Amino acid sequence: MRLTMFKLILVIFVFSSSVAVARSPIFDPEVSGEIYGVERLNVKKKIIKFEGVEMYYDSSTQFFDGKGNKISSENLRPNSVIKFEIDSSKKYISRPTAIKIWIL
């Protein structure tokens, strides 16, 4: 009985951990420069979520409109379409930091 319970718990653990790894939002640096739709935006923590991954912006991040004119970060909203560049050396709780964001 104990061996059966141990096997059952082990199987559940293996399946649950493999699902967690599969859903883990890993940021691929190659996505920089592509166009994405903003799914969620946390202005307080300065976190942008798109396609299941999260990105951070800070006070040094520059914002531009589609024509390349500088704009304020306040123009960024959920459902915005963005293009960005990241600085992989800056991190915020394992999220990459955007250095430039274009709101298209």
Contacts in CASP RR format, 6 or more apart in sequence:
PFRMAT RR
TARGET T0000
AUTHOR 0000-0000-0000
METHOD contacts of the structure
MODEL  1
MRLTMFKLILVIFVFSSSVAVARSPIFDPEVSGEIYGVERLNVKKKIIKF
EGVEMYYDSSTQFFDGKGNKISSENLRPNSVIKFEIDSSKKYISRPTAIK
IWIL
25 52 0 8 1.000
25 53 0 8 1.000
25 54 0 8 1.000
26 53 0 8 1.000
27 53 0 8 1.000
27 54 0 8 1.000
27 55 0 8 1.000
27 95 0 8 1.000
27 96 0 8 1.000
29 86 0 8 1.000
29 88 0 8 1.000
29 96 0 8 1.000
31 51 0 8 1.000
31 53 0 8 1.000
32 84 0 8 1.000
32 85 0 8 1.000
32 86 0 8 1.000
33 83 0 8 1.000
33 84 0 8 1.000
33 85 0 8 1.000
34 83 0 8 1.000
35 81 0 8 1.000
35 82 0 8 1.000
35 83 0 8 1.000
35 104 0 8 1.000
36 50 0 8 1.000
36 51 0 8 1.000
36 81 0 8 1.000
36 82 0 8 1.000
36 83 0 8 1.000
36 84 0 8 1.000
37 50 0 8 1.000
37 51 0 8 1.000
37 79 0 8 1.000
37 80 0 8 1.000
37 81 0 8 1.000
37 82 0 8 1.000
38 48 0 8 1.000
38 49 0 8 1.000
38 50 0 8 1.000
38 76 0 8 1.000
38 77 0 8 1.000
38 78 0 8 1.000
38 79 0 8 1.000
38 80 0 8 1.000
38 81 0 8 1.000
38 82 0 8 1.000
39 49 0 8 1.000
39 50 0 8 1.000
39 51 0 8 1.000
39 52 0 8 1.000
39 78 0 8 1.000
40 48 0 8 1.000
40 49 0 8 1.000
40 78 0 8 1.000
41 47 0 8 1.000
41 48 0 8 1.000
41 49 0 8 1.000
41 76 0 8 1.000
41 77 0 8 1.000
41 78 0 8 1.000
41 80 0 8 1.000
42 48 0 8 1.000
42 49 0 8 1.000
45 56 0 8 1.000
46 56 0 8 1.000
46 57 0 8 1.000
46 58 0 8 1.000
46 92 0 8 1.000
47 54 0 8 1.000
47 55 0 8 1.000
47 56 0 8 1.000
47 92 0 8 1.000
47 95 0 8 1.000
48 54 0 8 1.000
48 55 0 8 1.000
48 56 0 8 1.000
48 57 0 8 1.000
48 76 0 8 1.000
48 82 0 8 1.000
48 98 0 8 1.000
48 101 0 8 1.000
49 55 0 8 1.000
50 82 0 8 1.000
54 95 0 8 1.000
55 84 0 8 1.000
55 86 0 8 1.000
55 95 0 8 1.000
55 96 0 8 1.000
55 97 0 8 1.000
55 98 0 8 1.000
56 90 0 8 1.000
56 91 0 8 1.000
56 92 0 8 1.000
56 93 0 8 1.000
56 95 0 8 1.000
56 96 0 8 1.000
56 97 0 8 1.000
56 98 0 8 1.000
57 73 0 8 1.000
57 97 0 8 1.000
57 98 0 8 1.000
57 101 0 8 1.000
58 90 0 8 1.000
58 92 0 8 1.000
58 97 0 8 1.000
60 99 0 8 1.000
61 73 0 8 1.000
61 97 0 8 1.000
61 98 0 8 1.000
61 99 0 8 1.000
61 100 0 8 1.000
61 101 0 8 1.000
62 70 0 8 1.000
62 99 0 8 1.000
62 100 0 8 1.000
62 101 0 8 1.000
63 70 0 8 1.000
63 71 0 8 1.000
63 72 0 8 1.000
63 73 0 8 1.000
63 75 0 8 1.000
63 76 0 8 1.000
63 100 0 8 1.000
63 101 0 8 1.000
63 102 0 8 1.000
63 103 0 8 1.000
64 70 0 8 1.000
64 71 0 8 1.000
64 100 0 8 1.000
64 101 0 8 1.000
64 102 0 8 1.000
64 103 0 8 1.000
65 71 0 8 1.000
65 75 0 8 1.000
65 102 0 8 1.000
65 103 0 8 1.000
65 104 0 8 1.000
66 102 0 8 1.000
66 103 0 8 1.000
66 104 0 8 1.000
68 102 0 8 1.000
71 103 0 8 1.000
75 103 0 8 1.000
76 82 0 8 1.000
76 101 0 8 1.000
76 103 0 8 1.000
80 103 0 8 1.000
80 104 0 8 1.000
81 103 0 8 1.000
81 104 0 8 1.000
82 101 0 8 1.000
82 102 0 8 1.000
82 103 0 8 1.000
82 104 0 8 1.000
83 101 0 8 1.000
83 102 0 8 1.000
83 104 0 8 1.000
84 98 0 8 1.000
84 100 0 8 1.000
84 101 0 8 1.000
84 102 0 8 1.000
85 98 0 8 1.000
85 99 0 8 1.000
85 100 0 8 1.000
86 96 0 8 1.000
86 97 0 8 1.000
86 98 0 8 1.000
86 99 0 8 1.000
87 96 0 8 1.000
87 97 0 8 1.000
87 98 0 8 1.000
87 99 0 8 1.000
88 96 0 8 1.000
90 96 0 8 1.000
90 97 0 8 1.000
91 97 0 8 1.000
END
